[in-house]
């Protein structure tokens, strides 16, 4: 973004302030429209400040002087798309992130899940699979994994491949282990992975009942009835209408009295679907769909 000089009579330049660039507005709008029309990835209703920041970083790192040049390149070169998606989708997570969230699931939600003969759990926006593996380990420790189908979805195919591999840098394992212990883990995290060559490879059995799928909360529809949906730190990047669209999708996807878990900075309070849910564990942003 360009800067200009702040002027006042007799005072000269007192500092530099940001100047709005209307051409950049047009370029960003056209780039997002092009991504939607060419590849069906819809970022048009993401929070503008966030998407602009990520697009600027992508343009600079990928080496394009303008958004128009970036648009032309990505329209004509499909191999550029995954690299751009890495900037537009946030891939920052860790296993058992916010351990109190997983402890609440273990202590307050699992007793309800035990009453079902079979379970379907959806990890929406699974990124590189850290949360998916957290759920798989928790369910295994609680004796529920063998009767559960886990759906792991994301719009980024590279992230889905990483999630399906179950491979993480070994220097991340210490944090993962601490989180697991704080979440009420009933075993050692080391029971679930093999370490070699600076990597931790998590056991394939954790992913034996996982369905990995490309799914967009912006454009796609309901695909199964779930007992639990976890979508954390995804909707903070959406504008309000898109948040309502996603929450409506979760509402339709949940079984009666099914559970929805959100991120620590997300809530349903201002959603058009708020009345369809009860706060079940308010401090951890876990909601229950009402029966009616």
SULTARA-V162281 format. One record per run of one state. SS is the DSSP state (H for helix, E for strand, C for the rest). FROM is the first residue (numbers start at 1). TO is the last residue. Records with the same first field share a line. If there is no record, write none. Layout:
SS: FROM-TO, FROM-TO
//
This chain:
C: 1-2, 9-11, 19-21, 40-45, 47-47, 63-66, 77-77, 89-98, 114-118, 125-129, 142-144, 155-156, 166-166, 183-188, 197-198, 203-203, 208-209, 215-225, 232-234, 239-239, 263-273, 285-285, 290-292
E: 3-8, 12-18, 46-46, 119-124, 148-154, 167-169, 193-196, 199-202, 210-214, 226-231, 238-238, 254-262, 277-281, 286-289
H: 22-39, 48-62, 67-76, 78-88, 99-113, 130-141, 145-147, 157-165, 170-182, 189-192, 204-207, 235-237, 240-253, 274-276, 282-284
//
